[in-house]
Amino acid sequence: MKIGKCEVKVFKIKNRNGYAAICCNNLTEGKTVQQAYDRMVKAVRRTAKSR
């Protein structure tokens, strides 16, 4: 998956229920892959505004 030019890596968390996503120095978690990705989109948007 990608957000703009950045690659999003989504993976299963071993010691928790759910998935995590990493992109552009952001880490998000969600119960599903789609939820983790959606939260990452919001996080990237927030960090882009602050720059």
C-alpha positions in Angstrom: 0.0 0.0 0.0 1.1 3.6 -0.6 0.2 7.0 0.6 1.4 9.4 -2.0 5.0 8.4 -2.7 5.6 6.7 0.7 5.3 3.0 1.2 3.1 1.8 4.1 4.1 -1.4 5.8 1.3 -3.2 7.6 2.0 -6.3 9.7 0.4 -8.5 12.3 1.4 -7.7 15.9 2.6 -10.8 17.7 1.8 -10.0 21.4 -1.5 -8.1 20.7 -4.7 -8.4 18.8 -4.6 -6.5 15.6 -2.3 -4.9 13.0 0.3 -2.1 12.9 1.3 0.2 10.1 4.6 2.1 9.7 5.2 5.0 7.3 7.1 8.3 7.4 8.2 7.9 11.0 4.6 7.2 12.1 3.3 4.1 13.8 -0.4 3.3 14.1 -2.4 0.3 15.3 -5.9 -1.1 14.4 -8.0 -4.2 14.8 -8.0 -4.8 11.0 -5.5 -4.0 8.2 -7.9 -1.4 6.8 -8.3 0.4 10.2 -4.5 0.6 10.6 -4.2 2.0 7.1 -6.9 4.6 7.6 -5.3 5.7 10.9 -2.0 6.0 9.1 -3.6 8.3 6.4 -4.7 10.6 9.2 -1.3 10.5 10.9 0.6 11.4 7.7 -1.9 14.2 7.0 -1.3 15.6 10.5 2.5 15.5 10.3 2.5 17.0 6.8 0.5 20.0 8.1 3.0 20.6 10.9 6.0 20.8 8.6 
